Each structure stands twice: as C-alpha cells, then as structure tokens.
Amino acid sequence: MKKLAFPLLVAAPLLGGCVGKYYDARFGPQTTEAFAASSQGGQARSIVSFIGVRRKDRESGAPPQVEFRMRVENMGTVACTLEQHSLQLLSGTLEPFGAAQLSSSDAPLIAPGASANYEILFPPAEGKSIDSIDLRSLNLRWAIALDGESVTNGMTFERAVPAYYDSPRLSLGVGIWGH
C-alpha cells in the first residue's frame, strides 16, 4: 500500500495543474465575417472568431466568460467605429449574457483603409452561472457606426459536439486478434 500511496501523492498536485484556461466547448463556425455599408459610402468588414468559454480566473476572481476576437476593417471612404454598447450575446434559449467587456490597443475611430482588433468578453448575466446557461448555440450582435449611420450585424455560432465511435480494431484489454 505504501508503494501505491507515494505516486498518488506526487501525481495529485500535477493533475490539478492540467486544468486549462477554457472549458471544452467548441462552436462553429470558428471564424466568420459580416459586411456593413452606409448610404454615404461607408463600408466595413467584421471578422469574428469564437475563442472559447473561459473558466473562472482564480487569481483575479473574474467569472467564467465567453471570449470572441473581432477585427473591423474599414473598406470605405468614411471613418467607422465599433459601437461597444451594441454588443450583445444571447444563449440558445435567447437569454442575454452580461454586458460586453471590450479591450483593444487600437484607436476607437477606424480611418478609411485601416483596421482595429478587439477582444470581447461576455460574463453570464447577473445571478446566472455558466452551468445554467443553454450553450447549444450563441448569437452575437453588434453595430458599426459609419459616418453617423449605425449598421447592425449578427451571427450565430452552433455548439460542435464531438462524435465518439467504437472502433472494431481497437482493444484496450488482453485478448486475441482474429477473424
């Protein structure tokens, strides 16, 4: 028994460190795009990637959050901006998440021919836990302001469930292979 106890004592702290930053939740499409155009010649392309569902951060105390990255490219002749207050995420049962937390080192006003990159985090709504939210799909909505005109975009990300199957050629036990 002593021989078994020592490896378990050594392995236990290491196994706790194997927990990743994200839950095992994959959504598709992984990356997609949307276009916005205004009547004054403004054009913008938004490229959105689903990054993951972050676990609660033990160091900062931040709750679990759904993370996206967005790149807005100004392809028109007028400046544009991503309207932070317009960012909204809905669950599979159309329940809203909390207010978006937007971070970027790029200027908020995107000049013609320029682009800006954003990290967008959505915590669960007040009083909700990530486990109580229907994550079968996520619907993201946002607006781009093009020279004073607001154009709304949206897209849905569907949860990808891994397919497991039994292989007739795989054996995890002791046995005899044959026909």
C-alpha positions in Angstrom: 0.0 0.0 0.0 2.9 2.4 0.7 4.2 1.8 -2.8 0.9 3.0 -4.2 0.4 6.0 -1.9 3.7 7.7 -2.8 3.0 8.0 -6.6 -0.5 9.2 -5.9 0.8 12.0 -3.6 3.3 13.1 -6.2 0.7 13.0 -9.1 -2.2 14.7 -7.3 -0.7 18.3 -7.4 0.3 17.8 -11.1 -3.2 16.7 -12.2 -4.7 19.9 -10.7 -2.4 21.9 -12.9 -3.7 20.2 -16.1 -6.9 22.2 -16.0 -6.9 24.6 -18.9 -8.0 28.2 -19.2 -11.0 27.2 -21.3 -13.9 24.8 -20.9 -14.1 22.1 -23.6 -16.8 23.9 -25.6 -16.3 24.3 -29.3 -18.5 26.3 -31.6 -18.7 26.7 -35.3 -18.0 28.4 -37.5 -14.7 29.1 -35.8 -14.2 32.3 -37.8 -16.8 34.1 -39.9 -17.3 37.6 -41.4 -20.0 40.1 -41.9 -20.2 43.3 -44.0 -21.8 46.7 -43.3 -22.5 49.5 -45.8 -23.9 53.0 -45.3 -25.6 55.3 -47.7 -22.7 57.8 -47.5 -20.1 55.4 -49.0 -19.0 53.7 -45.7 -18.1 50.0 -45.9 -16.7 47.8 -43.1 -15.9 44.2 -42.8 -16.1 42.4 -39.4 -14.2 39.2 -39.0 -15.2 37.3 -35.8 -13.6 34.3 -34.2 -15.0 32.3 -31.3 -12.1 31.7 -28.9 -13.6 29.8 -26.1 -15.5 29.7 -22.8 -13.1 30.9 -20.1 -13.1 29.2 -16.7 -13.3 31.4 -13.6 -10.0 33.1 -13.0 -8.7 32.1 -9.6 -6.2 34.9 -9.4 -8.4 37.8 -10.4 -11.7 36.4 -9.4 -13.2 37.1 -12.9 -16.2 34.9 -13.6 -16.4 32.4 -16.5 -16.8 34.4 -19.7 -17.4 33.7 -23.4 -14.5 35.1 -25.4 -14.5 36.4 -29.0 -12.0 38.2 -31.1 -13.1 40.7 -33.7 -11.3 42.6 -36.5 -13.0 45.5 -38.1 -11.6 46.6 -41.4 -12.7 50.0 -42.9 -13.0 49.4 -46.6 -14.9 52.7 -47.3 -14.3 56.4 -47.6 -15.6 57.5 -44.2 -14.4 56.7 -40.6 -16.2 53.9 -38.7 -16.3 52.6 -35.1 -17.5 49.5 -33.3 -20.3 50.6 -31.0 -19.5 48.9 -27.7 -22.9 49.4 -26.2 -24.4 47.5 -29.1 -22.5 44.2 -28.4 -24.9 41.6 -27.2 -24.7 37.8 -26.7 -27.7 35.5 -26.4 -27.8 31.9 -25.3 -29.5 29.0 -27.1 -32.7 29.9 -25.2 -32.3 33.6 -26.1 -31.2 34.6 -22.6 -28.8 37.6 -22.7 -25.3 37.4 -21.2 -23.9 40.3 -19.1 -22.5 43.5 -20.6 -19.6 43.0 -23.0 -16.1 43.9 -21.9 -14.2 45.2 -24.8 -10.5 45.7 -24.9 -8.2 46.9 -27.7 -4.9 48.7 -28.1 -6.2 50.2 -31.4 -7.8 53.6 -31.8 -11.6 53.6 -31.4 -12.1 55.6 -34.6 -11.1 53.5 -37.6 -9.9 55.6 -40.6 -10.6 54.6 -44.2 -8.2 51.8 -45.1 -7.3 51.0 -41.5 -8.4 48.2 -39.2 -8.8 47.6 -35.4 -8.7 44.4 -33.4 -10.7 43.7 -30.3 -11.0 41.1 -27.5 -14.6 40.8 -26.4 -15.7 39.0 -23.2 -19.2 38.2 -22.1 -19.8 37.1 -18.5 -23.0 35.3 -17.5 -26.0 37.6 -16.7 -26.3 38.7 -13.1 -27.4 35.8 -10.9 -26.6 33.2 -13.6 -23.8 30.6 -13.6 -22.2 29.3 -16.8 -23.6 25.8 -16.0 -27.2 27.1 -16.0 -26.9 28.7 -19.5 -28.0 26.9 -22.6 -24.8 26.7 -24.7 -26.2 24.8 -27.7 -25.8 28.0 -29.7 -24.6 31.6 -29.2 -25.9 34.6 -31.1 -23.6 37.6 -31.3 -24.9 41.0 -32.4 -23.0 44.3 -32.8 -23.3 47.6 -34.7 -20.7 49.5 -36.8 -21.1 53.3 -37.0 -20.3 54.6 -40.4 -20.2 58.4 -40.5 -23.1 58.7 -38.1 -25.2 55.9 -39.6 -25.4 52.7 -37.5 -25.4 49.3 -39.3 -26.2 46.2 -37.2 -24.7 42.8 -37.9 -25.2 39.4 -36.2 -24.2 35.8 -36.4 -25.0 32.5 -34.7 -22.4 30.0 -33.5 -23.5 26.4 -33.1 -22.0 24.1 -30.5 -20.0 21.3 -32.0 -20.4 18.1 -30.1 -17.5 15.6 -30.7 -18.5 12.3 -32.3 -17.4 9.3 -30.4 -17.5 5.9 -32.0 -16.4 2.3 -31.3 -13.6 1.1 -33.4 -13.7 -2.7 -34.2 -9.9 -2.6 -34.5 -9.3 -1.1 -31.0 -8.7 -3.2 -28.0 -7.8 -1.9 -24.6 -7.8 -5.3 -22.9 -5.9 -8.5 -23.2 -7.3 -10.6 -26.0 -6.6 -12.5 -29.2 -7.0 -10.8 -32.5 -8.6 -12.9 -35.2 -11.2 -13.0 -37.9 
